[in-house]
Amino acid sequence: MTSLYRLDAPASATAAAFGADAGDDPWTGDYVAPGRPAPVIVSDGRGGSRRFLSPRLWGVPPPPQGDRPVTLVRNLQSPFWIGTLRHAELRCLVPATAFAEWTGDAGTRRQLWFSVPSRPIFAFAGILRQGEDWPCFAILATEPNRLAAYHNAKSMPVIVHPDDHATWLDGEWRAAVALAAPFPGRMMTVGEAPPV
């Protein structure tokens, strides 16, 4: 389960990669873990005519039976998440340069970093919610591709192809949810350190 990712690019470069306005986002590049702030890309809701960075905390309030913030959304058929997914204004892109998964048995576990060489800054599919104090986000998860499954990942974040960014941000919800599929492993690399 992904509980750590990196966005090793400043807000200006991140915004440029997605045709977005960085505004006064202070992001300079770092790791992101649950409960930490990071920039996400949101649309102005007018057919994607304007995108901008918005700082949010990673982890949305849990469903009624939950007791911890939700960082990864896996059950897209749940009524709790469908209500959010139906509203394009509650969808976002989560920029990243790599994400981590753990592999190996207890005592010999090691961290591996997955990235997309053709897209140094790529994007996860995300959803937005209002937290107690801060606006927040969660990342959609799906079945692992062959590369991730080979390294014992049980799931992986939904990586949105660049051609599908507008559909995720502003499209009809069924078309958006159809994007929740494993990213091709042949387009990814994995290593013991994030790319530099």
N, CA and C atoms as an extended XYZ file, in Angstrom:
588
Properties=species:S:1:pos:R:3:atomname:S:1:resname:S:1:resid:I:1 pbc="F F F"
N         0.839       -1.184        0.000 N   MET     1
C         0.000        0.000        0.000 CA  MET     1
C         0.882        1.244        0.000 C   MET     1
N         0.607        2.141       -0.885 N   THR     2
C         1.398        3.358       -0.997 CA  THR     2
C         1.096        4.290        0.177 C   THR     2
N         2.126        4.612        0.934 N   SER     3
C         1.947        5.570        2.028 CA  SER     3
C         3.019        6.663        1.978 C   SER     3
N         3.684        6.750        0.838 N   LEU     4
C         4.733        7.750        0.679 CA  LEU     4
C         4.942        7.994       -0.815 C   LEU     4
N         5.029        9.253       -1.180 N   TYR     5
C         5.413        9.589       -2.545 CA  TYR     5
C         6.253       10.848       -2.520 C   TYR     5
N         6.867       11.151       -3.661 N   ARG     6
C         7.714       12.330       -3.764 CA  ARG     6
C         7.206       13.221       -4.876 C   ARG     6
N         7.376       14.518       -4.656 N   LEU     7
C         7.183       15.505       -5.712 CA  LEU     7
C         8.426       16.384       -5.673 C   LEU     7
N         9.455       15.942       -6.387 N   ASP     8
C        10.746       16.626       -6.377 CA  ASP     8
C        10.825       17.672       -7.482 C   ASP     8
N         9.906       18.598       -7.432 N   ALA     9
C         9.867       19.713       -8.381 CA  ALA     9
C         9.195       20.871       -7.678 C   ALA     9
N         9.645       22.092       -7.909 N   PRO    10
C         8.993       23.242       -7.282 CA  PRO    10
C         7.624       23.498       -7.899 C   PRO    10
N         6.858       24.315       -7.233 N   ALA    11
C         5.494       24.622       -7.689 CA  ALA    11
C         5.486       25.150       -9.112 C   ALA    11
N         6.441       25.989       -9.464 N   SER    12
C         6.448       26.575      -10.812 CA  SER    12
C         6.614       25.501      -11.881 C   SER    12
N         7.534       24.542      -11.681 N   ALA    13
C         7.749       23.474      -12.652 CA  ALA    13
C         6.566       22.517      -12.676 C   ALA    13
N         6.002       22.253      -11.511 N   THR    14
C         4.832       21.377      -11.432 CA  THR    14
C         3.666       21.983      -12.195 C   THR    14
N         3.404       23.249      -11.954 N   ALA    15
C         2.306       23.919      -12.643 CA  ALA    15
C         2.537       23.922      -14.153 C   ALA    15
N         3.750       24.202      -14.589 N   ALA    16
C         4.058       24.244      -16.020 CA  ALA    16
C         3.821       22.882      -16.678 C   ALA    16
N         4.120       21.794      -15.965 N   ALA    17
C         3.950       20.453      -16.519 CA  ALA    17
C         2.486       20.118      -16.797 C   ALA    17
N         1.579       20.813      -16.123 N   PHE    18
C         0.153       20.524      -16.270 CA  PHE    18
C        -0.645       21.707      -16.832 C   PHE    18
N         0.056       22.719      -17.314 N   GLY    19
C        -0.638       23.880      -17.853 CA  GLY    19
C        -1.483       24.572      -16.802 C   GLY    19
N        -0.955       24.648      -15.588 N   ALA    20
C        -1.704       25.205      -14.465 CA  ALA    20
C        -1.043       26.491      -13.970 C   ALA    20
N        -1.782       27.226      -13.165 N   ASP    21
C        -1.297       28.446      -12.534 CA  ASP    21
C        -0.794       28.080      -11.139 C   ASP    21
N         0.468       28.363      -10.848 N   ALA    22
C         1.038       28.026       -9.538 CA  ALA    22
C         0.580       28.979       -8.451 C   ALA    22
N         0.118       30.171       -8.825 N   GLY    23
C        -0.283       31.142       -7.811 CA  GLY    23
C         0.862       31.401       -6.863 C   GLY    23
N         0.567       31.423       -5.564 N   ASP    24
C         1.624       31.641       -4.574 CA  ASP    24
C         1.933       30.369       -3.792 C   ASP    24
N         1.732       29.208       -4.439 N   ASP    25
C         2.024       27.937       -3.771 CA  ASP    25
C         3.503       27.895       -3.398 C   ASP    25
N         3.837       27.620       -2.130 N   PRO    26
C         5.232       27.669       -1.683 CA  PRO    26
C         6.018       26.379       -1.895 C   PRO    26
N         5.431       25.367       -2.527 N   TRP    27
C         6.083       24.060       -2.648 CA  TRP    27
C         7.447       24.184       -3.332 C   TRP    27
N         8.483       23.580       -2.703 N   THR    28
C         9.829       23.608       -3.287 CA  THR    28
C        10.315       22.216       -3.675 C   THR    28
N         9.552       21.181       -3.343 N   GLY    29
C         9.933       19.802       -3.640 CA  GLY    29
C        10.283       19.059       -2.373 C   GLY    29
N         9.715       17.862       -2.197 N   ASP    30
C         9.945       17.094       -0.977 CA  ASP    30
C         9.169       15.788       -1.077 C   ASP    30
N         9.180       15.020        0.033 N   TYR    31
C         8.360       13.817        0.120 CA  TYR    31
C         6.988       14.199        0.664 C   TYR    31
N         6.011       13.327        0.427 N   VAL    32
C         4.674       13.531        0.973 CA  VAL    32
C         4.249       12.243        1.669 C   VAL    32
N         3.831       12.379        2.913 N   ALA    33
C         3.313       11.273        3.712 CA  ALA    33
C         1.933       11.679        4.237 C   ALA    33
N         1.130       10.716        4.671 N   PRO    34
C        -0.192       11.067        5.203 CA  PRO    34
C        -0.108       12.143        6.281 C   PRO    34
N        -1.012       13.113        6.178 N   GLY    35
C        -1.054       14.210        7.139 CA  GLY    35
C        -0.179       15.388        6.760 C   GLY    35
N         0.599       15.264        5.693 N   ARG    36
C         1.459       16.361        5.235 CA  ARG    36
C         0.795       17.098        4.086 C   ARG    36
N         1.078       18.387        3.951 N   PRO    37
C         0.503       19.133        2.827 CA  PRO    37
C         1.291       18.907        1.537 C   PRO    37
N         0.576       19.011        0.426 N   ALA    38
C         1.189       18.906       -0.900 CA  ALA    38
C         0.280       19.612       -1.893 C   ALA    38
N         0.821       20.050       -3.018 N   PRO    39
C        -0.031       20.682       -4.026 CA  PRO    39
C        -0.813       19.649       -4.821 C   PRO    39
N        -2.051       19.990       -5.145 N   VAL    40
C        -2.851       19.217       -6.087 CA  VAL    40
C        -3.305       20.175       -7.190 C   VAL    40
N        -3.729       19.616       -8.300 N   ILE    41
C        -4.191       20.427       -9.426 CA  ILE    41
C        -5.703       20.324       -9.500 C   ILE    41
N        -6.351       21.469       -9.497 N   VAL    42
C        -7.809       21.526       -9.596 CA  VAL    42
C        -8.181       22.369      -10.809 C   VAL    42
N        -9.412       22.159      -11.269 N   SER    43
C        -9.921       22.892      -12.422 CA  SER    43
C       -10.905       23.940      -11.934 C   SER    43
N       -11.081       24.970      -12.734 N   ASP    44
C       -12.058       25.997      -12.356 CA  ASP    44
C       -13.487       25.559      -12.648 C   ASP    44
N       -13.653       24.324      -13.187 N   GLY    45
C       -14.987       23.806      -13.412 CA  GLY    45
C       -15.645       24.265      -14.696 C   GLY    45
N       -14.922       24.931      -15.551 N   ARG    46
C       -15.486       25.415      -16.818 CA  ARG    46
C       -14.869       24.671      -18.002 C   ARG    46
N       -14.963       23.355      -17.930 N   GLY    47
C       -14.426       22.563      -19.025 CA  GLY    47
C       -12.912       22.567      -19.084 C   GLY    47
N       -12.263       22.786      -17.957 N   GLY    48
C       -10.813       22.749      -17.913 CA  GLY    48
C       -10.147       23.973      -18.488 C   GLY    48
N       -10.882       25.075      -18.602 N   SER    49
C       -10.290       26.263      -19.196 CA  SER    49
C        -9.183       26.849      -18.329 C   SER    49
N        -9.217       26.572      -17.035 N   ARG    50
C        -8.151       27.065      -16.151 CA  ARG    50
C        -7.876       26.035      -15.069 C   ARG    50
N        -6.599       25.725      -14.890 N   ARG    51
C        -6.165       24.803      -13.834 CA  ARG    51
C        -5.216       25.560      -12.916 C   ARG    51
N        -5.229       25.200      -11.648 N   PHE    52
C        -4.317       25.854      -10.720 CA  PHE    52
C        -3.924       24.912       -9.603 C   PHE    52
N        -2.779       25.208       -8.972 N   LEU    53
C        -2.311       24.429       -7.824 CA  LEU    53
C        -3.035       24.884       -6.577 C   LEU    53
N        -3.325       23.918       -5.724 N   SER    54
C        -3.990       24.214       -4.460 CA  SER    54
C        -3.361       23.336       -3.385 C   SER    54
N        -2.827       23.902       -2.303 N   PRO    55
C        -2.231       23.068       -1.252 CA  PRO    55
C        -3.319       22.366       -0.441 C   PRO    55
N        -3.123       21.073       -0.215 N   ARG    56
C        -4.069       20.244        0.551 CA  ARG    56
C        -3.290       19.266        1.424 C   ARG    56
N        -3.968       18.739        2.452 N   LEU    57
C        -3.372       17.695        3.289 CA  LEU    57
C        -3.736       16.335        2.713 C   LEU    57
N        -2.786       15.387        2.782 N   TRP    58
C        -3.049       14.034        2.292 CA  TRP    58
C        -3.754       13.239        3.382 C   TRP    58
N        -5.011       12.889        3.125 N   GLY    59
C        -5.820       12.098        4.046 CA  GLY    59
C        -7.148       12.780        4.310 C   GLY    59
N        -8.251       12.150        3.854 N   VAL    60
C        -9.581       12.735        4.034 CA  VAL    60
C       -10.269       12.107        5.235 C   VAL    60
N       -11.254       12.800        5.818 N   PRO    61
C       -11.972       12.218        6.960 CA  PRO    61
C       -12.547       10.844        6.604 C   PRO    61
N       -12.547        9.914        7.554 N   PRO    62
C       -12.990        8.541        7.271 CA  PRO    62
C       -14.504        8.429        7.133 C   PRO    62
N       -14.966        7.306        6.529 N   PRO    63
C       -16.401        7.023        6.513 CA  PRO    63
C       -16.909        6.869        7.950 C   PRO    63
N       -18.225        6.822        8.141 N   PRO    64
C       -18.778        6.757        9.503 CA  PRO    64
C       -18.210        5.635       10.370 C   PRO    64
N       -17.899        4.483        9.788 N   GLN    65
C       -17.370        3.374       10.599 CA  GLN    65
C       -15.850        3.432       10.741 C   GLN    65
N       -15.197        4.375       10.083 N   GLY    66
C       -13.742        4.446       10.115 CA  GLY    66
C       -13.230        5.254       11.288 C   GLY    66
N       -11.947        5.070       11.577 N   ASP    67
C       -11.353        5.817       12.687 CA  ASP    67
C       -10.045        6.515       12.299 C   ASP    67
N        -9.606        6.332       11.035 N   ARG    68
C        -8.380        6.990       10.587 CA  ARG    68
C        -8.613        7.682        9.253 C   ARG    68
N        -7.885        8.758        8.992 N   PRO    69
C        -8.022        9.408        7.682 CA  PRO    69
C        -7.756        8.424        6.551 C   PRO    69
N        -8.455        8.599        5.457 N   VAL    70
C        -8.314        7.735        4.283 CA  VAL    70
C        -7.332        8.394        3.322 C   VAL    70
N        -6.267        7.674        2.986 N   THR    71
C        -5.273        8.201        2.047 CA  THR    71
C        -5.442        7.599        0.658 C   THR    71
N        -5.915        6.339        0.603 N   LEU    72
C        -6.115        5.643       -0.664 CA  LEU    72
C        -7.557        5.154       -0.754 C   LEU    72
N        -8.213        5.458       -1.853 N   VAL    73
C        -9.593        5.033       -2.075 CA  VAL    73
C        -9.566        3.862       -3.041 C   VAL    73
N        -9.999        2.690       -2.565 N   ARG    74
C        -9.953        1.489       -3.402 CA  ARG    74
C       -11.323        1.038       -3.874 C   ARG    74
N       -12.344        1.166       -3.053 N   ASN    75
C       -13.674        0.676       -3.405 CA  ASN    75
C       -14.490        1.784       -4.066 C   ASN    75
N       -14.354        1.902       -5.367 N   LEU    76
C       -15.038        2.978       -6.081 CA  LEU    76
C       -16.528        2.720       -6.244 C   LEU    76
N       -16.988        1.521       -5.871 N   GLN    77
C       -18.428        1.222       -5.935 CA  GLN    77
C       -19.146        1.606       -4.647 C   GLN    77
N       -18.397        1.968       -3.638 N   SER    78
C       -19.005        2.341       -2.360 CA  SER    78
C       -19.813        3.626       -2.501 C   SER    78
N       -21.044        3.651       -1.974 N   PRO    79
C       -21.835        4.877       -2.024 CA  PRO    79
C       -21.109        6.067       -1.387 C   PRO    79
N       -20.242        5.785       -0.412 N   PHE    80
C       -19.513        6.858        0.257 CA  PHE    80
C       -18.622        7.606       -0.734 C   PHE    80
N       -18.008        6.875       -1.686 N   TRP    81
C       -17.103        7.507       -2.647 CA  TRP    81
C       -17.800        7.909       -3.932 C   TRP    81
N       -18.832        7.186       -4.340 N   ILE    82
C       -19.536        7.527       -5.586 CA  ILE    82
C       -20.066        8.955       -5.528 C   ILE    82
N       -20.597        9.344       -4.380 N   GLY    83
C       -21.116       10.701       -4.235 CA  GLY    83
C       -20.059       11.753       -4.523 C   GLY    83
N       -18.832       11.481       -4.116 N   THR    84
C       -17.735       12.414       -4.380 CA  THR    84
C       -17.330       12.364       -5.851 C   THR    84
N       -17.195       11.170       -6.389 N   LEU    85
C       -16.726       11.007       -7.763 CA  LEU    85
C       -17.680       11.611       -8.781 C   LEU    85
N       -18.952       11.679       -8.457 N   ARG    86
C       -19.934       12.232       -9.400 CA  ARG    86
C       -19.769       13.735       -9.606 C   ARG    86
N       -19.082       14.387       -8.708 N   HIS    87
C       -18.916       15.839       -8.790 CA  HIS    87
C       -17.504       16.169       -9.267 C   HIS    87
N       -17.403       16.667      -10.492 N   ALA    88
C       -16.081       16.960      -11.056 CA  ALA    88
C       -15.303       17.944      -10.196 C   ALA    88
N       -15.993       18.866       -9.536 N   GLU    89
C       -15.284       19.849       -8.710 CA  GLU    89
C       -14.611       19.221       -7.496 C   GLU    89
N       -14.912       17.936       -7.220 N   LEU    90
C       -14.284       17.240       -6.100 CA  LEU    90
C       -13.194       16.277       -6.559 C   LEU    90
N       -12.807       16.375       -7.841 N   ARG    91
C       -11.715       15.565       -8.368 CA  ARG    91
C       -10.485       16.441       -8.568 C   ARG    91
N        -9.317       15.850       -8.416 N   CYS    92
C        -8.071       16.596       -8.611 CA  CYS    92
C        -7.017       15.672       -9.195 C   CYS    92
N        -5.957       16.256       -9.686 N   LEU    93
C        -4.756       15.528      -10.071 CA  LEU    93
C        -3.724       15.745       -8.973 C   LEU    93
N        -3.037       14.682       -8.594 N   VAL    94
C        -2.024       14.753       -7.538 CA  VAL    94
C        -0.652       14.568       -8.189 C   VAL    94
N         0.112       15.650       -8.381 N   PRO    95
C         1.420       15.534       -9.039 CA  PRO    95
C         2.417       14.744       -8.195 C   PRO    95
N         3.252       13.962       -8.873 N   ALA    96
C         4.269       13.161       -8.192 CA  ALA    96
C         5.434       12.929       -9.141 C   ALA    96
N         6.585       12.631       -8.567 N   THR    97
C         7.741       12.227       -9.364 CA  THR    97
C         8.094       10.756       -9.105 C   THR    97
N         7.599       10.180       -8.014 N   ALA    98
C         7.813        8.763       -7.690 CA  ALA    98
C         6.913        8.390       -6.521 C   ALA    98
N         6.607        7.090       -6.405 N   PHE    99
C         5.894        6.612       -5.226 CA  PHE    99
C         6.564        5.349       -4.708 C   PHE    99
N         6.416        5.124       -3.411 N   ALA   100
C         7.114        4.028       -2.753 CA  ALA   100
C         6.172        2.874       -2.428 C   ALA   100
N         6.719        1.671       -2.508 N   GLU   101
C         6.061        0.453       -2.041 CA  GLU   101
C         7.110       -0.345       -1.269 C   GLU   101
N         6.632       -1.159       -0.335 N   TRP   102
C         7.538       -2.008        0.425 CA  TRP   102
C         7.499       -3.419       -0.133 C   TRP   102
N         8.638       -4.098       -0.144 N   THR   103
C         8.710       -5.465       -0.626 CA  THR   103
C         9.548       -6.290        0.339 C   THR   103
N         9.364       -7.607        0.292 N   GLY   104
C        10.144       -8.508        1.140 CA  GLY   104
C         9.387       -8.915        2.392 C   GLY   104
N         9.947       -9.894        3.073 N   ASP   105
C         9.348      -10.419        4.306 CA  ASP   105
C         9.747       -9.563        5.496 C   ASP   105
N         9.026       -9.754        6.597 N   ALA   106
C         9.335       -9.027        7.829 CA  ALA   106
C        10.797       -9.263        8.191 C   ALA   106
N        11.477       -8.191        8.531 N   GLY   107
C        12.892       -8.260        8.883 CA  GLY   107
C        13.823       -8.027        7.700 C   GLY   107
N        13.307       -8.242        6.489 N   THR   108
C        14.128       -8.014        5.298 CA  THR   108
C        13.422       -7.069        4.318 C   THR   108
N        12.423       -6.352        4.810 N   ARG   109
C        11.656       -5.466        3.940 CA  ARG   109
C        12.524       -4.302        3.457 C   ARG   109
N        12.276       -3.893        2.220 N   ARG   110
C        12.981       -2.740        1.683 CA  ARG   110
C        12.007       -1.914        0.861 C   ARG   110
N        12.335       -0.661        0.734 N   GLN   111
C        11.486        0.284        0.017 CA  GLN   111
C        11.925        0.362       -1.438 C   GLN   111
N        10.929        0.316       -2.342 N   LEU   112
C        11.193        0.476       -3.763 CA  LEU   112
C        10.434        1.696       -4.260 C   LEU   112
N        11.028        2.381       -5.235 N   TRP   113
C        10.437        3.599       -5.786 CA  TRP   113
C        10.061        3.387       -7.246 C   TRP   113
N         8.809        3.666       -7.564 N   PHE   114
C         8.286        3.532       -8.920 CA  PHE   114
C         8.158        4.915       -9.552 C   PHE   114
N         8.522        5.014      -10.821 N   SER   115
C         8.430        6.293      -11.524 CA  SER   115
C         8.055        6.041      -12.985 C   SER   115
N         7.818        7.131      -13.706 N   VAL   116
C         7.431        7.082      -15.122 CA  VAL   116
C         8.476        7.879      -15.901 C   VAL   116
N         9.484        7.216      -16.484 N   PRO   117
C        10.584        7.943      -17.129 CA  PRO   117
C        10.152        8.924      -18.217 C   PRO   117
N         9.109        8.596      -18.972 N   SER   118
C         8.685        9.492      -20.049 CA  SER   118
C         7.951       10.715      -19.531 C   SER   118
N         7.622       10.700      -18.267 N   ARG   119
C         6.851       11.793      -17.662 CA  ARG   119
C         7.458       12.064      -16.285 C   ARG   119
N         8.526       12.874      -16.199 N   PRO   120
C         9.189       13.090      -14.906 CA  PRO   120
C         8.255       13.577      -13.803 C   PRO   120
N         7.226       14.359      -14.171 N   ILE   121
C         6.182       14.726      -13.208 CA  ILE   121
C         4.872       14.164      -13.769 C   ILE   121
N         4.341       13.152      -13.101 N   PHE   122
C         3.099       12.532      -13.544 CA  PHE   122
C         2.004       12.847      -12.518 C   PHE   122
N         0.817       12.273      -12.705 N   ALA   123
C        -0.284       12.610      -11.792 CA  ALA   123
C        -1.100       11.391      -11.415 C   ALA   123
N        -1.443       11.308      -10.128 N   PHE   124
C        -2.410       10.338       -9.636 CA  PHE   124
C        -3.810       10.939       -9.758 C   PHE   124
N        -4.811       10.069       -9.837 N   ALA   125
C        -6.205       10.510       -9.735 CA  ALA   125
C        -6.504       10.739       -8.254 C   ALA   125
N        -7.037       11.910       -7.933 N   GLY   126
C        -7.338       12.225       -6.542 CA  GLY   126
C        -8.744       12.773       -6.375 C   GLY   126
N        -9.194       12.730       -5.132 N   ILE   127
C       -10.478       13.347       -4.776 CA  ILE   127
C       -10.250       14.312       -3.624 C   ILE   127
N       -11.141       15.280       -3.528 N   LEU   128
C       -11.031       16.338       -2.521 CA  LEU   128
C       -12.134       16.209       -1.490 C   LEU   128
N       -11.814       16.582       -0.278 N   ARG   129
C       -12.795       16.682        0.799 CA  ARG   129
C       -12.372       17.827        1.713 C   ARG   129
N       -13.276       18.275        2.530 N   GLN   130
C       -12.957       19.282        3.538 CA  GLN   130
C       -12.662       18.561        4.846 C   GLN   130
N       -11.476       18.768        5.408 N   GLY   131
C       -11.142       18.189        6.699 CA  GLY   131
C       -11.607       19.105        7.819 C   GLY   131
N       -11.260       18.749        9.038 N   GLU   132
C       -11.659       19.574       10.188 CA  GLU   132
C       -11.081       20.973       10.096 C   GLU   132
N        -9.797       21.055        9.755 N   ASP   133
C        -9.131       22.353        9.721 CA  ASP   133
C        -8.672       22.760        8.322 C   ASP   133
N        -8.316       21.784        7.518 N   TRP   134
C        -7.729       22.048        6.202 CA  TRP   134
C        -8.488       21.288        5.137 C   TRP   134
N        -8.530       21.809        3.913 N   PRO   135
C        -8.999       20.985        2.802 CA  PRO   135
C        -7.998       19.853        2.584 C   PRO   135
N        -8.481       18.697        2.143 N   CYS   136
C        -7.608       17.538        2.040 CA  CYS   136
C        -7.919       16.726        0.785 C   CYS   136
N        -7.094       15.709        0.538 N   PHE   137
C        -7.270       14.874       -0.643 CA  PHE   137
C        -6.927       13.429       -0.319 C   PHE   137
N        -7.419       12.535       -1.167 N   ALA   138
C        -7.050       11.119       -1.144 CA  ALA   138
C        -6.725       10.718       -2.570 C   ALA   138
N        -5.980        9.643       -2.712 N   ILE   139
C        -5.545        9.135       -4.013 CA  ILE   139
C        -6.323        7.866       -4.321 C   ILE   139
N        -6.785        7.725       -5.561 N   LEU   140
C        -7.442        6.492       -5.965 CA  LEU   140
C        -6.406        5.390       -6.146 C   LEU   140
N        -6.795        4.173       -5.775 N   ALA   141
C        -5.920        3.011       -5.926 CA  ALA   141
C        -6.615        1.965       -6.782 C   ALA   141
N        -5.820        1.124       -7.412 N   THR   142
C        -6.336        0.069       -8.269 CA  THR   142
C        -5.466       -1.175       -8.110 C   THR   142
N        -5.801       -2.224       -8.864 N   GLU   143
C        -4.995       -3.441       -8.850 CA  GLU   143
C        -3.584       -3.101       -9.336 C   GLU   143
N        -2.575       -3.819       -8.851 N   PRO   144
C        -1.209       -3.537       -9.314 CA  PRO   144
C        -1.004       -4.036      -10.743 C   PRO   144
N        -0.168       -3.327      -11.494 N   ASN   145
C         0.239       -3.855      -12.791 CA  ASN   145
C         1.263       -4.966      -12.557 C   ASN   145
N         1.752       -5.568      -13.639 N   ARG   146
C         2.685       -6.707      -13.476 CA  ARG   146
C         3.951       -6.318      -12.747 C   ARG   146
N         4.469       -5.126      -13.049 N   LEU   147
C         5.702       -4.680      -12.405 CA  LEU   147
C         5.503       -4.530      -10.906 C   LEU   147
N         4.429       -3.868      -10.505 N   ALA   148
C         4.167       -3.675       -9.076 CA  ALA   148
C         3.836       -5.004       -8.396 C   ALA   148
N         3.043       -5.853       -9.059 N   ALA   149
C         2.686       -7.147       -8.474 CA  ALA   149
C         3.919       -8.029       -8.298 C   ALA   149
N         4.849       -7.966       -9.239 N   TYR   150
C         6.092       -8.741       -9.133 CA  TYR   150
C         6.838       -8.375       -7.851 C   TYR   150
N         6.727       -7.116       -7.451 N   HIS   151
C         7.399       -6.654       -6.236 CA  HIS   151
C         6.455       -6.679       -5.035 C   HIS   151
N         5.443       -7.529       -5.107 N   ASN   152
C         4.533       -7.829       -3.987 CA  ASN   152
C         3.579       -6.704       -3.607 C   ASN   152
N         3.366       -5.728       -4.470 N   ALA   153
C         2.383       -4.685       -4.170 CA  ALA   153
C         0.984       -5.279       -4.283 C   ALA   153
N         0.124       -4.949       -3.348 N   LYS   154
C        -1.270       -5.426       -3.361 CA  LYS   154
C        -2.179       -4.468       -4.132 C   LYS   154
N        -1.742       -3.230       -4.268 N   SER   155
C        -2.480       -2.226       -5.036 CA  SER   155
C        -1.460       -1.195       -5.504 C   SER   155
N        -1.908       -0.245       -6.309 N   MET   156
C        -1.031        0.846       -6.720 CA  MET   156
C        -1.900        2.072       -6.971 C   MET   156
N        -1.333        3.258       -6.888 N   PRO   157
C        -2.109        4.461       -7.184 CA  PRO   157
C        -2.549        4.477       -8.646 C   PRO   157
N        -3.687        5.085       -8.903 N   VAL   158
C        -4.158        5.278      -10.272 CA  VAL   158
C        -3.361        6.425      -10.876 C   VAL   158
N        -2.554        6.124      -11.888 N   ILE   159
C        -1.792        7.143      -12.608 CA  ILE   159
C        -2.600        7.519      -13.844 C   ILE   159
N        -2.858        8.801      -14.011 N   VAL   160
C        -3.690        9.277      -15.114 CA  VAL   160
C        -2.792        9.630      -16.302 C   VAL   160
N        -3.080        9.022      -17.454 N   HIS   161
C        -2.341        9.354      -18.678 CA  HIS   161
C        -2.554       10.833      -19.005 C   HIS   161
N        -1.551       11.509      -19.537 N   PRO   162
C        -1.693       12.937      -19.851 CA  PRO   162
C        -2.910       13.258      -20.720 C   PRO   162
N        -3.219       12.395      -21.681 N   ASP   163
C        -4.373       12.644      -22.550 CA  ASP   163
C        -5.701       12.566      -21.800 C   ASP   163
N        -5.674       12.000      -20.595 N   ASP   164
C        -6.907       11.823      -19.817 CA  ASP   164
C        -7.055       12.824      -18.673 C   ASP   164
N        -6.115       13.752      -18.534 N   HIS   165
C        -6.189       14.713      -17.433 CA  HIS   165
C        -7.503       15.489      -17.460 C   HIS   165
N        -7.912       15.971      -18.634 N   ALA   166
C        -9.143       16.766      -18.721 CA  ALA   166
C       -10.360       15.926      -18.370 C   ALA   166
N       -10.376       14.659      -18.790 N   THR   167
C       -11.509       13.783      -18.452 CA  THR   167
C       -11.596       13.594      -16.949 C   THR   167
N       -10.453       13.377      -16.310 N   TRP   168
C       -10.490       13.185      -14.852 CA  TRP   168
C       -10.967       14.460      -14.150 C   TRP   168
N       -10.471       15.582      -14.574 N   LEU   169
C       -10.812       16.827      -13.877 CA  LEU   169
C       -12.229       17.324      -14.181 C   LEU   169
N       -12.695       17.157      -15.407 N   ASP   170
C       -13.945       17.797      -15.803 CA  ASP   170
C       -14.950       16.887      -16.495 C   ASP   170
N       -14.589       15.639      -16.750 N   GLY   171
C       -15.466       14.759      -17.515 CA  GLY   171
C       -16.633       14.208      -16.717 C   GLY   171
N       -17.550       13.580      -17.458 N   GLU   172
C       -18.687       12.896      -16.850 CA  GLU   172
C       -18.143       11.804      -15.928 C   GLU   172
N       -18.806       11.557      -14.824 N   TRP   173
C       -18.200       10.735      -13.777 CA  TRP   173
C       -17.940        9.296      -14.203 C   TRP   173
N       -18.790        8.718      -15.045 N   ARG   174
C       -18.539        7.339      -15.477 CA  ARG   174
C       -17.276        7.271      -16.332 C   ARG   174
N       -17.078        8.256      -17.188 N   ALA   175
C       -15.859        8.301      -18.008 CA  ALA   175
C       -14.635        8.501      -17.117 C   ALA   175
N       -14.775        9.311      -16.087 N   ALA   176
C       -13.656        9.550      -15.169 CA  ALA   176
C       -13.306        8.283      -14.400 C   ALA   176
N       -14.312        7.607      -13.857 N   VAL   177
C       -14.059        6.395      -13.065 CA  VAL   177
C       -13.468        5.291      -13.932 C   VAL   177
N       -13.798        5.262      -15.223 N   ALA   178
C       -13.241        4.256      -16.124 CA  ALA   178
C       -11.719        4.377      -16.244 C   ALA   178
N       -11.159        5.510      -15.851 N   LEU   179
C        -9.705        5.700      -15.906 CA  LEU   179
C        -8.983        4.994      -14.761 C   LEU   179
N        -9.723        4.487      -13.795 N   ALA   180
C        -9.120        3.838      -12.624 CA  ALA   180
C        -8.667        2.429      -12.987 C   ALA   180
N        -7.565        2.360      -13.718 N   ALA   181
C        -6.994        1.094      -14.170 CA  ALA   181
C        -5.486        1.136      -13.950 C   ALA   181
N        -4.845       -0.025      -13.869 N   PRO   182
C        -3.393       -0.025      -13.673 CA  PRO   182
C        -2.655        0.643      -14.837 C   PRO   182
N        -1.703        1.472      -14.503 N   PHE   183
C        -0.835        2.103      -15.507 CA  PHE   183
C         0.085        1.011      -16.061 C   PHE   183
N         0.371        1.004      -17.365 N   PRO   184
C         1.212       -0.061      -17.932 CA  PRO   184
C         2.593       -0.141      -17.284 C   PRO   184
N         2.941       -1.316      -16.803 N   GLY   185
C         4.235       -1.514      -16.162 CA  GLY   185
C         5.398       -1.253      -17.095 C   GLY   185
N         5.206       -1.499      -18.401 N   ARG   186
C         6.300       -1.283      -19.356 CA  ARG   186
C         6.685        0.183      -19.473 C   ARG   186
N         5.797        1.080      -19.008 N   MET   187
C         6.076        2.514      -19.075 CA  MET   187
C         6.677        3.038      -17.770 C   MET   187
N         6.966        2.120      -16.827 N   MET   188
C         7.461        2.519      -15.509 CA  MET   188
C         8.826        1.903      -15.247 C   MET   188
N         9.533        2.468      -14.276 N   THR   189
C        10.763        1.861      -13.776 CA  THR   189
C        10.652        1.766      -12.261 C   THR   189
N        11.484        0.905      -11.694 N   VAL   190
C        11.513        0.735      -10.245 CA  VAL   190
C        12.971        0.655       -9.805 C   VAL   190
N        13.255        1.262       -8.661 N   GLY   191
C        14.606        1.246       -8.129 CA  GLY   191
C        14.588        1.438       -6.621 C   GLY   191
N        15.754        1.322       -6.010 N   GLU   192
C        15.840        1.454       -4.557 CA  GLU   192
C        15.918        2.890       -4.087 C   GLU   192
N        15.988        3.822       -5.034 N   ALA   193
C        15.983        5.255       -4.696 CA  ALA   193
C        15.127        5.968       -5.717 C   ALA   193
N        14.513        7.090       -5.314 N   PRO   194
C        13.728        7.857       -6.286 CA  PRO   194
C        14.635        8.409       -7.369 C   PRO   194
N        14.089        8.656       -8.568 N   PRO   195
C        14.910        9.251       -9.627 CA  PRO   195
C        15.384       10.637       -9.244 C   PRO   195
N        16.536       11.030       -9.743 N   VAL   196
C        17.076       12.355       -9.451 CA  VAL   196
C        17.031       13.227      -10.695 C   VAL   196
